[in-house]
Every structure is written in C-alpha cells, then in structure tokens.
Amino acid sequence: MKKVWIINQYNMPPEYGHLNRHYNFGKYLKRMGHTPFVFVGSFLHNTNRQMIDDKSIFKKYDNCDFPYYFIKTCDYSKSNLKRIYAMYEFYRNLFKTTKNMEKPDVIIGSSAHPLAAIAAIRLAKKYNCESIVEVRDLWPESFVAYNIIKRHNPILKLLYAGEKWIYKNADKIVFTMEGGKDYIIEQGWEKDQGGPIDISKVSHINNGVDLEVFEENKGKYAFDDDDLDNELTFKVIYTGSIRLVNNVKSIVDAAKVIKEKQLSDIKFLIFGEGSDREYLEKYCQDNGIQNVIFKGYVDKKKIPYILSKSNLNIMHFKQSKIKKYGASLNKLFEYFASGKPTVSDCEFGYDLIKKYKSGIVVDNASAEQLSEAIIQFYNMDKEEYNLFCQNAKKLSKVYDFKFLTKNLEKLFYS
C-alpha cells in the first residue's frame, strides 16, 4: 500500500463546489488501503470563501476520513495579479507544510497551474519517490487558443520551455483529455522525433462522477419546483455558470427559434448564476421568450434530483483550436449519470457523446441547428429515446470515480 500526496490548489471538498476530483481520488484510495494526503488552497476557487482566517499557513479539514489540508493563499477573487501571487504563495507554503511529514511513496501534482506540477517533481526528488504530473489544462497552449497571448509573443517560448521541462522531468504524466499524446507528438517533443519525452509514460484519466454520492443525493435532496415537476412539458435543462465564456445566450437563441415554431410544451430550465444572467433575463423579457426560465443558484447536492427530472440536457462550450485534444468537463459526467441524453453544440476530439451514442452533437451549431437537434429528441419514438438514456447511464459507470481511481492506482505499480 502507498502513501500518496495529491497537490491541487483549486480542489475543494464537495460541500463547497464542484472541483472535487482529488477529494474523490483520496476517498477511494483510502478504501483501497492506501494513505492519501490532499493539499489544496485555502481560498476556494470561484467562491468568496477563505478557509484560514488567522496567520496559520495550513489547516486540516476535519470533515474527512483521510488527511486533507488547506494551504494558506490570499483572496484573489478581484485581481489577476493576486491570483498569480496566490499560486506562488501556495507553492511556498506547501513546502513549509510538508517539511516534517513522513516520506511519501507517490506525489501527484495537478497542473491547474504549473507550480503544482513543479512542486510534485521537486518534492519527489527530495524524497526519492515517484512523481505523477496531471495535466488538466493545456498550458500555455490554451492561452494561445483563447487569444490571451499571441503566438509570436517571446514570453510564449519561455512558457513552452517550462511545459516541456515539466513533461520531461515527471516520472509519469496523466492527461485528463484523451488527446494528450497527440499534443506531445504535434509539439515535436516525443523521443522518436528527437524530443525529450518518452510517450510510454503518458496516460489518460478523464474527469468523472462519484455515482455513489450522485445516487445518494438524488434520493435525499429533492428540489420542489412546479416547472420541474410538470409532466406535460419536455424539459431541456442546463446547469452551470451563466457567464460570457459559457455563452448561455446560444441556448436562449435556440429557445427563441422553438418558440417561433410554436412548440409551447418545450421548456428550457436554466440552473445557475453568473454575470450574464441579468442581461439574458431582460433579453428574454424584451423578446417575449417565455419558454426559458432562470432558476438561479441551487445547492450542488440538489443537481442529481434536478437532472433526474430532465428530458434532455444541453451542453454548450466555446469553440477553440484545442478542442481537438478532447475535453474533461465535470458537468458532462453528471449529465451522463442522470441517464438522460445530451445535446451539445461543440464536437471535441474523442467526443464521448458521439462515441457512445448518448446524445447528439452539432459542432458550432447555429440557433436553428441547435433547435433542430432538440426537436429531434422531442419527436423521437420512445424506444429510440430510451436507447440514448441507457447509453448515457452505461457511460457514467465507465467514468465513475470508483473505477477511475483503480486506473490511477495502476500507475503506482507500472
């Protein structure tokens, strides 16, 4: 059995948000007989919650049956510069926190930002143990894809050099997106191409869903809502933030097309908050789009029940050049777990919805195309519809964290 350190600044316990990947790994590693230690930032990402309110550099989270530590970082919610400083702060305080702990056997650094990966490599060298770098974002390639940095910017060369150093020096690499190997090969970094990276040390473990918790919450935490309980409507459900990056307006525009087709029993229920909600609600009022209902924020525990009442889930994602490498969207796996089909307007490489026939994907769909896909499910005969539902449920079992953790465990012994 292994003593495993898992480092990810942006992870959090389930009651505080949806970034639970490494909490879930810790939970199931403990059940397998291992001893996991999870290290996360004290300021919870995309929230206003600070878990350390004194001068301590770390604090143990009590509501957990394995060691789970908050490492002190500042509140960076209103400043990108502070967010960069918080990365350094997490890195520095992590070394102080672990200084007197027992030697680990494996250290996993999740590169939501690169300092977590660098910390894993450095600490593994210190303790003469194995380092596993987990790549959750293609950094810095995503900066280019989203026009944050121009490709000719000289800073980019330094960032790519840092990325290549991480991949070279990690004992193993895990990509959450399935096309991670493709990315390394396209960069020309594989050993067969004269590069420094042995492609055989690269693996893929996607995000997933904790089905045990999903099913428990579905039964325990109901959401009393007349629109949700209305059996006479075909309910299209979106859950998630309502921000520019998610472009929820594309869903609203599809609803407008459906309204114009006079299909009044198709209702769009949007659960979530964000900076675009007020604008979109006014847009719906001004344009008479009465088939879209904004439900606001709901506790994460109630999402499984809400999705169980859905007829169709809807996924939108901003188009980008890096989508060809695949995706690891947390929300998608909850959609699968609901056992209901999904319509998506963004086709990813290794697209799970298409591969497992758990929904319909219309890449870069216009409002008319998206509405057509929704209407296709609305008019679908029961037998065909149920097949999509069954495929979604089967797929959720493939990406259950209980199963994904077994894949992670295999890396400890390979």
C-alpha positions, 0 to 999 in steps of 0.5 A: 500500500502507498502513501500518496500526496495529491497537490491541487490548489483549486480542489475543494471538498464537495460541500463547497463546489464542484472541483472535487476530483482529488477529494474523490481520488483520496476517498477511494484510495483510502478504501483501497488501503492506501494513505492519501494526503490532499493539499489544496488552497485555502481560498476556494476557487470561484467562491468568496470563501477563505478557509484560514482566517488567522496567520496559520499557513495550513489547516486540516479539514476535519470533515474527512476520513483521510488527511486533507489540508488547506494551504494558506493563499490570499483572496484573489477573487478581484485581481489577476495579479493576486491570483498569480501571487496566490499560486506562488504563495501556495507553492511556498507554503506547501513546502513549509507544510510538508517539511516534517511529514513522513516520506511519501511513496507517490506525489501527484501534482495537478497542473491547474497551474504549473507550480503544482506540477513543479512542486510534485517533481521537486518534492519527489526528488527530495524524497526519492519517490515517484512523481505523477504530473496531471495535466488538466489544462493545456498550458500555455497552449490554451492561452494561445487558443483563447487569444490571451497571448499571441503566438509570436509573443517571446514570453510564449517560448519561455512558457513552452520551455517550462511545459516541456521541462515539466513533461520531461522531468515527471516520472509519469504524466496523466492527461485528463483529455484523451488527446494528450499524446497527440499534443506531445507528438504535434509539439515535436517533443516525443523521443522518436522525433528527437524530443525529450519525452518518452510517450510510454509514460503518458496516460489518460484519466478523464474527469468523472462522477462519484455515482455513489454520492450522485445516487445518494443525493438524488434520493435525499435532496429533492428540489420542489419546483412546479416547472420541474415537476410538470409532466406535460412539458419536455424539459431541456435543462442546463446547469452551470455558470451563466457567464460570457465564456459559457455563452448561455445566450446560444441556448436562449437563441435556440429557445427563441427559434422553438418558440417561433415554431410554436412548440409551447410544451418545450421548456428550457430550465436554466440552473445557475448564476453568473454575470450574464444572467441579468442581461439574458433575463431582460433579453428574454423579457424584451423578446417575449421568450417565455419558454426559458426560465432562470432558476438561479443558484441551487445547492450542488447536492440538489443537481442529481434530483434536478437532472433526474427530472430532465428530458434532455440536457444541453451542453454548450462550450466555446469553440477553440483550436484545442478542442481537438485534444478532447475535453474533461468537463465535470458537468458532462459526467453528471449529465451522463449519470442522470441517464438522460441524453445530451445535446451539445453544440461543440464536437471535441476530439474523442467526443464521448457523446458521439462515441457512445451514442448518448446524445447528439452533437452539432459542432458550432451549431447555429440557433436553428441547428441547435433547435433542430437537434432538440426537436429531434429528441422531442419527436423521437419514438420512445424506444429510440429515446430510451436507447440514448438514456441507457447509453448515457447511464452505461457511460457514467459507470465507465467514468465513475470515480470508483473505477477511475481511481483503480486506473490511477492506482495502476500507475503506482505499480507500472 
